[in-house]
Amino acid sequence: MSARNDHTEAAAAAASADAEEKDVKIPVEAADEATEAAKPETVEDRTACADAAEEVPAMTEEEMVEAAIRAGEQAANDDFKLKFEQASDELAQARADLDAAVEAREAAEAKAAEAADRTARLQADWENFRRRTAAERLAERERATEKLVTDLLPVVDDIERAIAHARTQELSDDFKQFVDGVEAVHAKLLGVFEHEGVKPIDPAGEPFDPLEHQAVGRVEDPEVYDETVRDVYQKGYRMADHILRAAMVTVTYGGAKRPAPEPEEAPDEAASEATEE
């Protein structure tokens, strides 16, 4: 039984070896067959191939030169077209870059103009704020000065009344010196008022002005113009263009009407008249 099995195994191995040998030989034989098929099988076939090769005419030297020239021109044309296309692309890119640069410049100029305009507005706002603040400080200072001067006016009135009453009395030398000292204090106080722009309103003999004068009585006097200030009971005071206190006065009546004031000449007309003279 064992010898039978060994014989079977040996037969299987021999069959496998034959199969491998056949696999290797098949491609080689197929290649040889393809080569043999490509060769002309007969003398007639080989003669036909030689005749076909001899039918191609040989090129002359001039034809070869012309062919070379045509080939060179074609190559030059191809190279020119390629370079032209590259140059066109570069030109298009350069124009695009130029357009982008122009847009960037215009945007930068617009921003610069906007910044300059904003700076000018801020500068104008600052100047207006500075002037307004200065005017407010000045107005506040004037209001404080007005209040102080208004509070001191009754004191000035009392000093003036005391001096006027003392001058109507017979005084000793010592008391006269005292009155002189009081007058000196009064003069200094008026000097402080003047330094602050405060001026007295003492309109005796002047036309009555209801904006600056307060009439407390009327006196008949045909010797002077109608509505002339006769007596001043209490002086008034003004600070710049503001009336701190109107003057208390009496006004005349019964006289002639005051003539209208002559119109003042304009500065340009006065200058032209002086030039003609």
Buried (B, 14 or more C-beta within 10 A) or exposed (E): EEEEEEEEEEEEEEEEEEEEEEEEEEEEEEEEEEEEEEEEEEEEEEEEEEEEEEEEEEEEEEEEEEEEEEEEEEEEEEEEEEEEEEEEEEEEEEEEEEEEEEEEEEEEEEEEEEEEEEEEEEEEEEEEEEEEEEEEEEEEEBEEBBEEBBEBBEEBEEBBEBBEEBEEEEEEEEEBEEBEEBBEEBEEBBEEBEEBBBBBBBBEEBBBBEEBBEBEEEEEBEEBBBBBBBEBEBBBBBBEEEBBBBBBBBBBBEBEEEEEEEEEEEEEEEEEEEEEE
